[in-house]
Structure formats: C-alpha cells, structure tokens
Amino acid sequence: MGDPCSLLIMRDLVKEPQRFGKLEDSLGGISPRTLTIKLRRLEKDGFIVRRSFTKPIHSQYELTKKGAAFNDVVEAMRMYGKKYL
C-alpha cells in the first residue's frame, strides 16, 4: 500500500467499481503488467476484490470493506497534500 500507484487505484475505486481498462486510462502511462501486479497485490492484501461477469464477459475491481475503510487514510493524505505540498 506504500506506493503511489496503489493509492491512486484505491482513489479511483472509492468512486465506483472499475474495469481494468478504465483504471489503466486513469493512471496514464502505467504498463498493463504493472497494473496487474498492483491489482493482484491489493486483492491479496484484502483491499479489493475482482468480480467476473458472464454477460457481457468482463471483470471489474471494487473495494472490500477493508479497502473502503482505508479511504479515510487516503482522504487525510489528500488534505495534507493540498495544505502543505
């Protein structure tokens, strides 16, 4: 969770569940491999869950309860950044 990319993924998922492509676009310039690694790590750590759908076939990522609770930390960091950085 300590890298900026993971924080940005969490930021995007707070709004609503996201598909891989939308996350990739939002993070501008991240390689698909790196994004996959970050998503798998967040999933393994229990911050997000990957849901698969059959009609139409696609997957999306969303926050777990643990991930949603982390939003308070992300918001505090955002406020600190606006004030001091």
C-alpha positions as CSV (number, residue, x, y, z in Angstrom):
1,M,0.0,0.0,0.0
2,G,3.0,2.3,0.3
3,D,3.4,3.1,-3.3
4,P,1.7,5.9,-5.1
5,C,0.2,3.7,-7.8
6,S,-1.7,1.6,-5.2
7,L,-3.1,4.8,-3.6
8,L,-4.3,6.1,-7.0
9,I,-6.0,2.7,-7.7
10,M,-7.8,3.0,-4.3
11,R,-8.7,6.6,-5.1
12,D,-10.4,5.5,-8.3
13,L,-12.2,2.6,-6.7
14,V,-13.7,4.8,-4.0
15,K,-15.9,6.4,-6.6
16,E,-17.3,3.1,-8.1
17,P,-16.1,-0.3,-9.3
18,Q,-13.8,-0.1,-12.3
19,R,-12.8,-2.3,-15.2
20,F,-9.1,-2.8,-15.9
21,G,-9.1,-0.5,-19.0
22,K,-10.7,2.4,-17.1
23,L,-8.1,2.1,-14.3
24,E,-5.3,1.9,-16.9
25,D,-6.6,5.1,-18.6
26,S,-6.9,6.9,-15.3
27,L,-3.4,6.1,-14.3
28,G,-2.0,7.3,-17.6
29,G,1.3,5.7,-18.6
30,I,1.2,2.6,-16.3
31,S,2.0,-0.6,-18.1
32,P,-0.6,-3.3,-18.1
33,R,1.8,-5.7,-16.4
34,T,2.5,-3.2,-13.6
35,L,-1.2,-2.6,-13.1
36,T,-1.9,-6.3,-13.0
37,I,0.8,-6.7,-10.3
38,K,-0.6,-3.9,-8.3
39,L,-4.2,-5.1,-8.5
40,R,-3.2,-8.7,-7.6
41,R,-1.3,-7.3,-4.6
42,L,-4.2,-5.2,-3.4
43,E,-6.5,-8.2,-3.8
44,K,-4.2,-10.5,-1.9
45,D,-4.0,-7.9,0.9
46,G,-7.8,-7.8,1.1
47,F,-8.3,-4.2,-0.1
48,I,-10.0,-5.0,-3.3
49,V,-12.0,-7.9,-4.9
50,R,-12.1,-8.8,-8.6
51,R,-15.6,-9.8,-9.8
52,S,-16.2,-11.6,-13.0
53,F,-19.3,-11.3,-15.1
54,T,-20.6,-13.5,-17.9
55,K,-23.0,-11.3,-19.8
56,P,-21.2,-9.4,-21.2
57,I,-17.9,-11.1,-20.3
58,H,-15.8,-8.8,-18.2
59,S,-14.2,-8.3,-14.9
60,Q,-14.2,-5.3,-12.6
61,Y,-12.5,-4.4,-9.4
62,E,-14.1,-2.9,-6.3
63,L,-13.2,-2.1,-2.7
64,T,-13.8,-4.5,0.1
65,K,-14.9,-3.3,3.5
66,K,-11.3,-3.1,4.5
67,G,-10.5,-1.1,1.4
68,A,-13.4,1.3,1.9
69,A,-12.3,1.9,5.5
70,F,-8.8,2.8,4.1
71,N,-10.5,5.7,2.3
72,D,-10.3,7.8,5.5
73,V,-6.5,7.5,5.3
74,V,-6.4,8.4,1.7
75,E,-8.6,11.5,2.3
76,A,-6.4,12.6,5.2
77,M,-3.3,12.3,2.9
78,R,-5.1,14.3,0.2
79,M,-6.0,17.1,2.6
80,Y,-2.4,17.1,3.9
81,G,-1.1,17.3,0.3
82,K,-3.4,20.2,-0.6
83,K,-2.3,22.1,2.5
84,Y,1.4,21.5,2.6
85,L,2.6,20.3,-0.8
